[in-house]
Amino acid sequence: MASYIITTDNMADLPESYLKEHNIMTMSLTYLLDGVSYTEENSLPEKEFYAKMRAGSMPTTSQVNVQEAKEKFLAFAKVCPQIVHIAFSGGLSGTYNSAAMAAKEIMEEDPSITIRVVDSLCASLGEGLFVHKAVMHRDAGMSMDELVSWLEENKLHVCHNFTVDNLFHLFRGGRVSRATAIVGTMLSIKPMLHVDNEGKLINIGKVRGRKKSLIGLVDAMEQQIGSWRDKNDVVFISHGDCEEDAKFVRDEVEKRFGIHNFLINYVGPTIGAHSGPGTLALFYMGDVR
C-alpha cells in the first residue's frame, strides 16, 4: 500500500464510483442555481442540472477559498498525512492558488503533514485523466516524490479538445462576442476549443454543423497524439448531457486508433455552468496540446 494519498477537486468530473474504488477524496467548488447554492453534499443530478439550463436557468460558480481548502486538507490528513493534491487548472480558476496557500500554512503549523499541490493545467476529464495516470503510477509503486516529478513533466501531454452546441454560454463567459454568438448560432457554426499550455481555454477553429465538430475532435487527436499513439491505454470523454454524441466520438476513436477502453461521464455542473448543454470533450495523451 502506498504511503501517501492522492486527492483532487470536483472539476476533474470523475464518477463517484471511480473515486471510491481508488480512495480519492475531493474538495468541491460550489455553484448557485435558481437562488440555491449547491455543494458536493447536495449537488443536483447532472441530467436535472442540464434540464434547468435548457429551460433558461443561468448558474454561477465559486472557487475554493484558502480557508475551505485548509479545512479539507486537514480532513484528508486524518486519513493520511502525506498528500499529493492534483488541482484544477490555475489558468481557469484561483482554486489552485487557494490550495497551494492552504498547504503552505498547514505544513508550517504541523511539520508532520506533507502536501504537494500540483497545478494540473487541466480541466474536466482532462484533469480526471491526469488523476487516473497518477493513480496507476501510485499503485505500481511510484514514490510520492517520483509521482510529483512525473506529473510536472507530463502535464502538458494531457490533450483537451472540445466543442459546444450553444455559443451563448461561451458568450456569457467572455469567450466569444455577442455578434459571434448570434451569427454562429444562425449558421450552425460550432467552435473547436482546447486548453493550452498555460491551462487556459483557447478557441482554435470552427466548423459548420454538429457532426463535423465531433469528427473534428478526432481529427485533432490524429494531429496531436504522435509518439503516444500506442501508449494510450484509455481515452476519457465528457459530455453536457449528450451521451449519444459521446458514443459517436468513442466509436470514431476506436475505429481510427484501435483503442477499446473508454471512460465516459458528464461534464459536471461547475464546468457545465460555463460550457452549457451539448458540450463534448475528448481527452488523451499526446505529444502536443
C-alpha positions as CSV (number, residue, x, y, z in Angstrom):
1,M,0.0,0.0,0.0
2,A,1.3,3.5,-0.9
3,S,2.5,5.7,1.9
4,Y,0.6,8.7,0.5
5,I,-2.9,9.5,-0.8
6,I,-4.0,11.3,-4.0
7,T,-6.7,14.0,-3.7
8,T,-8.3,16.3,-6.3
9,D,-11.3,18.5,-6.8
10,N,-14.7,18.0,-8.3
11,M,-13.6,19.8,-11.5
12,A,-12.0,16.5,-12.5
13,D,-15.5,15.2,-13.3
14,L,-14.6,11.6,-12.3
15,P,-17.5,9.3,-11.5
16,E,-18.2,8.8,-7.8
17,S,-17.7,5.0,-8.3
18,Y,-14.1,5.7,-9.6
19,L,-13.3,8.0,-6.6
20,K,-14.5,5.3,-4.2
21,E,-12.7,2.5,-5.9
22,H,-9.4,4.3,-5.8
23,N,-9.8,6.0,-2.5
24,I,-9.6,9.6,-3.9
25,M,-11.0,12.4,-1.8
26,T,-12.0,15.7,-3.3
27,M,-12.6,19.3,-2.4
28,S,-15.5,21.0,-4.1
29,L,-16.2,24.2,-6.0
30,T,-19.8,25.3,-5.4
31,Y,-22.4,26.6,-7.8
32,L,-25.5,28.8,-7.5
33,L,-28.7,27.9,-9.5
34,D,-32.1,29.5,-9.2
35,G,-31.1,31.0,-5.8
36,V,-29.9,27.7,-4.3
37,S,-26.2,27.1,-3.5
38,Y,-25.1,23.5,-4.3
39,T,-22.1,21.7,-3.0
40,E,-20.8,18.1,-3.3
41,E,-23.1,17.2,-0.4
42,N,-26.3,18.4,-2.1
43,S,-25.5,18.6,-5.8
44,L,-28.2,18.2,-8.4
45,P,-28.2,15.1,-10.6
46,E,-26.4,16.2,-13.9
47,K,-29.5,15.5,-16.0
48,E,-31.6,17.7,-13.9
49,F,-28.9,20.4,-13.9
50,Y,-28.8,20.5,-17.7
51,A,-32.6,20.4,-18.0
52,K,-32.7,23.6,-15.9
53,M,-30.1,25.2,-18.1
54,R,-32.0,24.3,-21.2
55,A,-35.1,25.8,-19.6
56,G,-33.2,29.1,-19.1
57,S,-31.6,28.9,-15.7
58,M,-28.1,30.5,-15.6
59,P,-25.9,29.1,-12.9
60,T,-22.8,30.8,-11.4
61,T,-19.8,29.2,-9.7
62,S,-17.5,30.0,-6.8
63,Q,-13.9,28.8,-6.4
64,V,-12.5,27.2,-3.3
65,N,-11.0,29.8,-0.9
66,V,-8.0,29.3,1.3
67,Q,-10.0,28.5,4.5
68,E,-12.1,25.9,2.7
69,A,-9.0,24.3,1.2
70,K,-7.3,24.3,4.6
71,E,-10.3,22.6,6.2
72,K,-10.4,19.9,3.5
73,F,-6.6,19.2,3.7
74,L,-6.8,18.8,7.5
75,A,-9.7,16.3,7.0
76,F,-7.6,14.5,4.3
77,A,-4.6,14.4,6.7
78,K,-6.6,12.5,9.3
79,V,-6.6,9.6,6.7
80,C,-3.0,10.1,5.7
81,P,-0.6,13.0,6.4
82,Q,1.2,12.5,3.1
83,I,-0.9,14.0,0.3
84,V,-0.5,14.7,-3.4
85,H,-3.2,17.1,-4.5
86,I,-4.0,17.5,-8.2
87,A,-5.8,20.8,-8.7
88,F,-8.0,22.3,-11.4
89,S,-6.0,24.5,-13.9
90,G,-4.7,27.7,-12.4
91,G,-5.3,29.3,-15.8
92,L,-9.0,28.9,-15.3
93,S,-9.6,29.3,-11.6
94,G,-8.0,30.6,-8.4
95,T,-8.6,27.2,-6.7
96,Y,-5.1,26.0,-7.3
97,N,-3.6,29.1,-5.6
98,S,-6.0,28.6,-2.7
99,A,-4.9,25.0,-2.3
100,A,-1.2,25.9,-2.5
101,M,-1.6,28.7,0.1
102,A,-3.6,26.4,2.4
103,A,-1.0,23.6,2.1
104,K,1.8,26.0,2.9
105,E,0.1,27.2,6.1
106,I,-0.7,23.7,7.3
107,M,2.9,22.5,6.8
108,E,4.2,25.5,8.7
109,E,1.8,24.8,11.6
110,D,2.3,21.0,11.6
111,P,5.6,19.6,10.0
112,S,4.3,16.1,10.3
113,I,2.0,16.8,7.3
114,T,3.3,17.0,3.8
115,I,1.1,18.3,1.0
116,R,2.3,18.6,-2.6
117,V,-0.1,20.6,-4.7
118,V,0.2,20.1,-8.5
119,D,-1.4,22.6,-10.9
120,S,-2.8,20.2,-13.4
121,L,-3.3,22.8,-16.1
122,C,-6.2,20.6,-16.9
123,A,-10.0,20.7,-16.8
124,S,-12.9,18.3,-16.6
125,L,-12.0,14.7,-17.5
126,G,-8.6,16.0,-18.7
127,E,-7.9,16.6,-15.1
128,G,-9.6,13.3,-14.4
129,L,-7.3,11.5,-16.9
130,F,-4.3,13.2,-15.2
131,V,-5.6,11.9,-11.8
132,H,-6.0,8.4,-13.3
133,K,-2.4,8.4,-14.5
134,A,-1.3,9.4,-11.0
135,V,-3.4,6.5,-9.5
136,M,-1.9,4.0,-11.9
137,H,1.7,5.1,-11.0
138,R,1.0,5.1,-7.3
139,D,-0.5,1.6,-7.5
140,A,2.6,0.5,-9.4
141,G,4.8,1.5,-6.6
142,M,6.0,5.0,-7.5
143,S,7.1,7.1,-4.5
144,M,5.5,10.4,-3.7
145,D,8.4,12.5,-4.9
146,E,8.7,10.4,-8.1
147,L,5.0,10.8,-8.8
148,V,5.1,14.6,-8.3
149,S,8.1,14.8,-10.7
150,W,6.2,12.6,-13.3
151,L,3.1,14.8,-13.0
152,E,5.1,18.0,-13.5
153,E,7.0,16.5,-16.5
154,N,3.9,15.1,-18.3
155,K,1.0,17.5,-17.6
156,L,1.4,19.2,-21.0
157,H,0.9,15.8,-22.7
158,V,-2.7,15.7,-21.5
159,C,-4.7,16.9,-24.6
160,H,-8.1,18.5,-24.3
161,N,-10.3,19.2,-27.3
162,F,-13.9,20.1,-27.1
163,T,-16.8,21.7,-28.9
164,V,-20.1,23.2,-27.7
165,D,-23.6,23.2,-29.1
166,N,-24.6,26.6,-28.0
167,L,-22.3,29.7,-28.3
168,F,-24.3,31.8,-25.9
169,H,-22.8,30.1,-22.9
170,L,-19.3,30.9,-24.2
171,F,-20.5,34.5,-24.7
172,R,-21.6,34.6,-21.0
173,G,-18.1,33.6,-20.0
174,G,-16.4,36.2,-22.3
175,R,-15.0,33.6,-24.7
176,V,-16.9,34.9,-27.8
177,S,-18.6,38.2,-28.7
178,R,-22.4,38.6,-28.7
179,A,-22.2,39.1,-32.5
180,T,-20.3,35.8,-32.9
181,A,-22.8,34.0,-30.7
182,I,-25.8,35.3,-32.7
183,V,-24.3,34.8,-36.2
184,G,-22.7,31.5,-35.3
185,T,-26.0,30.1,-33.9
186,M,-27.9,31.2,-37.0
187,L,-25.3,29.5,-39.3
188,S,-24.8,26.4,-37.1
189,I,-21.1,27.4,-36.5
190,K,-19.5,25.2,-33.9
191,P,-16.3,26.3,-32.3
192,M,-13.3,24.0,-31.7
193,L,-11.5,24.7,-28.4
194,H,-8.7,23.4,-26.3
195,V,-6.9,24.0,-23.1
196,D,-3.4,25.4,-23.9
197,N,0.0,25.1,-22.3
198,E,-1.0,27.8,-19.7
199,G,-4.1,25.9,-18.8
200,K,-6.3,28.5,-20.4
201,L,-9.3,27.9,-22.7
202,I,-8.5,28.8,-26.3
203,N,-10.6,28.9,-29.5
204,I,-8.6,27.0,-32.2
205,G,-11.1,26.9,-35.0
206,K,-14.7,26.4,-36.2
207,V,-16.7,24.2,-38.4
208,R,-20.2,24.2,-39.7
209,G,-22.6,21.6,-38.3
210,R,-22.6,19.4,-35.2
211,K,-21.4,16.2,-36.8
212,K,-18.4,17.9,-38.4
213,S,-17.5,19.3,-35.0
214,L,-17.5,15.9,-33.4
215,I,-15.3,14.4,-36.2
216,G,-13.1,17.4,-35.8
217,L,-12.3,16.4,-32.2
218,V,-10.9,13.1,-33.5
219,D,-9.1,14.8,-36.4
220,A,-7.3,16.9,-33.7
221,M,-6.4,13.8,-31.9
222,E,-4.8,12.5,-35.1
223,Q,-2.6,15.6,-35.2
224,Q,-1.6,15.7,-31.6
225,I,-1.2,12.1,-30.4
226,G,2.3,11.5,-32.0
227,S,4.5,9.1,-30.1
228,W,1.7,8.4,-27.6
229,R,-0.3,6.6,-30.4
230,D,0.4,3.1,-28.9
231,K,0.6,4.2,-25.3
232,N,-3.0,5.4,-24.7
233,D,-4.5,2.6,-22.8
234,V,-7.6,4.6,-22.1
235,V,-9.4,7.6,-23.5
236,F,-11.7,9.8,-21.5
237,I,-14.8,11.6,-22.9
238,S,-17.1,14.1,-21.1
239,H,-20.4,15.4,-22.3
240,G,-23.0,18.0,-21.3
241,D,-26.0,15.7,-21.4
242,C,-25.4,14.4,-24.9
243,E,-24.4,10.8,-24.3
244,E,-25.2,9.6,-27.9
245,D,-22.7,12.2,-29.3
246,A,-20.1,10.9,-26.8
247,K,-20.7,7.4,-28.0
248,F,-20.3,8.6,-31.6
249,V,-16.9,10.1,-30.8
250,R,-15.9,6.9,-28.9
251,D,-16.7,4.8,-31.9
252,E,-14.7,7.1,-34.2
253,V,-11.7,6.9,-31.9
254,E,-11.9,3.2,-31.6
255,K,-12.1,2.9,-35.4
256,R,-9.1,5.1,-36.1
257,F,-6.8,4.2,-33.3
258,G,-7.8,0.7,-32.1
259,I,-8.3,1.9,-28.6
260,H,-11.0,-0.1,-26.8
261,N,-11.0,1.3,-23.2
262,F,-13.0,4.5,-22.5
263,L,-14.4,6.4,-19.6
264,I,-17.4,8.5,-20.4
265,N,-19.0,10.8,-17.9
266,Y,-20.9,14.1,-17.6
267,V,-19.2,17.5,-17.6
268,G,-20.0,18.4,-14.0
269,P,-22.1,21.4,-13.1
270,T,-19.2,23.6,-12.1
271,I,-17.7,23.4,-15.6
272,G,-21.1,22.9,-17.3
273,A,-22.3,26.2,-15.9
274,H,-19.8,27.8,-18.4
275,S,-20.0,25.5,-21.3
276,G,-23.6,24.5,-21.3
277,P,-25.7,21.6,-22.6
278,G,-24.3,19.8,-25.6
279,T,-20.6,20.2,-24.7
280,L,-18.5,17.3,-25.9
281,A,-14.9,16.9,-24.9
282,L,-12.2,14.3,-25.8
283,F,-9.1,13.7,-23.6
284,Y,-6.0,11.6,-24.3
285,M,-2.2,11.7,-24.0
286,G,-0.3,13.2,-26.9
287,D,3.0,14.9,-27.9
288,V,1.5,18.4,-28.0
289,R,-1.7,20.0,-26.8
